[in-house]
Amino acid sequence: MFEYELAEEALQDAHETVKIIRAHWAQMPPKLRTGIKFEEPEIDLREP
């Protein structure tokens, strides 16, 4: 059960990290985004 709890916590941390990155990216002026490639994660980290 302990490993399951750690996995759930890690998944929640990943959700929060993706939210922060998306919010930061959205606030960046287009000029600063030039040459920076933001790729969505391969796995689906959207909230259930």
N, C-alpha and C positions, 0 to 999 in steps of 0.2 A: 504494500500500500504506500510505503514511503516513496518509492520510485515514481509511482503514479502522481503523487502530490508534487514532487519536484518537476515532473514533466508538465503538469498543469500550470505551475508557477512560471516555468520557462516559456510556455506558450503565451501566457498573459503578458509577460515581459516583452515578447516579440510583438504582440499586438500594440502595446504602448509605444514601442520603438518605431514601428511603421507609421503610427499616427503622428508622432513627433516629426519624422522625416518628411512625411507628406505635407504637414503644416509649414515646415521650414521651407521646403521646395516651392510651395505655392506663394510664399512671401518674397522669394528672391526675384529681383528684376530680371527680365529676359536677357539683358546684356550679360549678367553674371552667369546665366545658365549655359552660355555658349561654351562648347567643349566639354561640358559635364554631362555624363550620361547616367540618368537615374533609371534603373531597371526594377520592375516589380519583382518581388520574390517568386520563385518557381512554384512554391506551395501557396495555397490559398490561406492568407492570414487575416481575412476579413472576419469581423465579429460574427459569431453564429446567430 
